[in-house]
Amino acid sequence: MSQAGGVDPLQTSGLTPLEQQYAGAVDGGALHEQELAEGTAGAPAAELSAATAGADILLEVNDLAVHFPIRRGVFVERTVGYVYAVDGVSLAVRRGETYGLVGESGCGKTTLGRGILRLVEPTAGSVLFDGENIAELKAEPLRRARRRMQMVFQDPLSSLDPRQSVQSILVEGMKAHGLADSTSATQTRLRELLSAVGLPTSALRKFPHEFSGGQRQRIGIARALTVNPDLIVADEPVSALDVSVQAQVINLLEDLQAELGLTYLVIAHDLAVVRHIADRVGVMYLGSLVEEATSTDLYADPLHPYSRALLSAVPVPDPVVEDTRERILLTGDLPSPANPPSGCRFHTRCPWRQPTRCDTERPALLELQPGHRVACHYATEIASGAITPVDRSATVFG
Ligand SMILES: Nc1ncnc2c1ncn2[C@@H]1O[C@H](COP(=O)(O)OP(=O)(O)OP(=O)(O)O)[C@@H](O)[C@H]1O
């Protein structure tokens, strides 16, 4: 991130000290050239989905990569490798849409969200927000763009300063953008914000520890709304909450979207949450998108072996279907993003892997059906049954 103007209080106020350090410390531009020279740049160029062609696009991400250097050395630090946290992601989000990002822990979802907001400096690629390339913005234009893109964090307790009252938390963000003053208009705005997230005005004088988890997340959402954003990146917005409270917060996010015309990028490992809230879903594996489709299409007909395995692990409420449905058991752990497998990143765990091509050639994310993009050399053959699992023990029934 460009730190010329200091750390943006809006974007980093919810970060832990370590995250703030990351937000300021990563030098992506220099990395890019070196990595390109080493031939380690990202996935084959992906086509953007027809689902977004000609649509009113608010956010467009093209070949985005975020590679973190691994440094070693006691006296002189040397870069000995890179963590390929995000490695060539292209996607577009329509205005007013909810785009869900799913994948196992460590696959790069959070880093992608932070790269989009320039909380970490991308190594390569571009992020167009309302047509403006965020990477090229400096100082004042960047600050203006930042106002329009806000983040809601997973753990509201650690993202809210325990020493600040709710009023001070909310006013801080507004002040950074010249939206708060000592007039009654600010007080009116604060009351409106609390009412919008379902909290009483008395909450303004209280401190974060005086609230329940769900109420704290409402405060986190109110904080994001203080500056009238267009895009909210919500990173696991309900995963720290009790199941009974999750639905309330999801409903709140949906109500606010309908009322304020917000666009959401929702990051979650819980497929049920994403299915409920997202219009379209991107599935990530080891730093790349492996599949993208409407929520309905993805859940009804996943085409990438990884998505099939992820979805096959979700229990079905109908006991008859539950007893007979196919479950795909993935063997092995997620490989390290510092040392990703060659070819298709998923080939080491894929029950359908085919010799040579899967381990040598990285598949591009191609549109196989309208609005349905898949990065698998054999997705069509797998779907038709022309290719069966190599490792049959990976697929079990009931
Ligand atoms: N600042 C950093 N420096 C080095 N490596 C990092 C940094 N931030 C993230 N990583 C690594 O990048 C990879 C992707 O992490 P990321 O947090 O984006 O994944 P995730 O899918 O959001 O996982 P989770 O759901 O657990 O947060 C991980 O291997 C992580 O350890």
The ligand as an SDF file (V2000), in Angstrom:
LIG
                    3D

 31 33  0  0  0  0  0  0  0  0999 V2000
    1.1220  -10.8050    5.2190 N   0  0  0  0  0  0  0  0  0  0  0  0
    1.3540  -12.0510    4.8960 C   0  0  0  0  0  0  0  0  0  0  0  0
    2.6200  -12.5010    4.7470 N   0  0  0  0  0  0  0  0  0  0  0  0
    2.8680  -13.7740    4.3760 C   0  0  0  0  0  0  0  0  0  0  0  0
    1.9010  -14.6810    4.1210 N   0  0  0  0  0  0  0  0  0  0  0  0
    0.6290  -14.2920    4.2590 C   0  0  0  0  0  0  0  0  0  0  0  0
    0.2790  -12.9620    4.6730 C   0  0  0  0  0  0  0  0  0  0  0  0
   -1.0870  -12.8850    4.7190 N   0  0  0  0  0  0  0  0  0  0  0  0
   -1.5560  -14.1090    4.3620 C   0  0  0  0  0  0  0  0  0  0  0  0
   -0.5360  -14.9450    4.0980 N   0  0  0  0  0  0  0  0  0  0  0  0
   -0.6300  -16.3370    3.6420 C   0  0  0  0  0  0  0  0  0  0  0  0
   -1.3680  -16.3120    2.4250 O   0  0  0  0  0  0  0  0  0  0  0  0
   -2.2010  -17.4740    2.3380 C   0  0  0  0  0  0  0  0  0  0  0  0
   -3.6340  -17.0480    2.1150 C   0  0  0  0  0  0  0  0  0  0  0  0
   -4.1120  -16.4730    3.3200 O   0  0  0  0  0  0  0  0  0  0  0  0
   -5.5640  -15.8430    3.4670 P   0  0  0  0  0  0  0  0  0  0  0  0
   -5.7350  -15.3700    4.8740 O   0  0  0  0  0  0  0  0  0  0  0  0
   -5.7850  -14.8710    2.3900 O   0  0  0  0  0  0  0  0  0  0  0  0
   -6.4960  -17.1070    3.2060 O   0  0  0  0  0  0  0  0  0  0  0  0
   -8.0270  -17.3110    3.5750 P   0  0  0  0  0  0  0  0  0  0  0  0
   -8.5880  -18.1620    2.4980 O   0  0  0  0  0  0  0  0  0  0  0  0
   -8.6770  -16.0030    3.8140 O   0  0  0  0  0  0  0  0  0  0  0  0
   -7.9420  -18.1430    4.9110 O   0  0  0  0  0  0  0  0  0  0  0  0
   -8.7280  -17.9050    6.2880 P   0  0  0  0  0  0  0  0  0  0  0  0
  -10.1500  -18.2510    6.0090 O   0  0  0  0  0  0  0  0  0  0  0  0
   -8.0460  -18.8640    7.2240 O   0  0  0  0  0  0  0  0  0  0  0  0
   -8.4930  -16.4610    6.6420 O   0  0  0  0  0  0  0  0  0  0  0  0
   -1.9900  -18.2670    3.6240 C   0  0  0  0  0  0  0  0  0  0  0  0
   -1.0260  -19.2630    3.3970 O   0  0  0  0  0  0  0  0  0  0  0  0
   -1.4510  -17.2180    4.5780 C   0  0  0  0  0  0  0  0  0  0  0  0
   -0.6140  -17.8200    5.5590 O   0  0  0  0  0  0  0  0  0  0  0  0
  1  2  1  0
  2  3  1  0
  2  7  2  0
  3  4  2  0
  4  5  1  0
  5  6  2  0
  6  7  1  0
  6 10  1  0
  7  8  1  0
  8  9  2  0
  9 10  1  0
 10 11  1  0
 11 12  1  0
 11 30  1  0
 12 13  1  0
 13 14  1  0
 13 28  1  0
 14 15  1  0
 15 16  1  0
 16 17  2  0
 16 18  1  0
 16 19  1  0
 19 20  1  0
 20 21  2  0
 20 22  1  0
 20 23  1  0
 23 24  1  0
 24 25  2  0
 24 26  1  0
 24 27  1  0
 28 29  1  0
 28 30  1  0
 30 31  1  0
M  END
$$$$
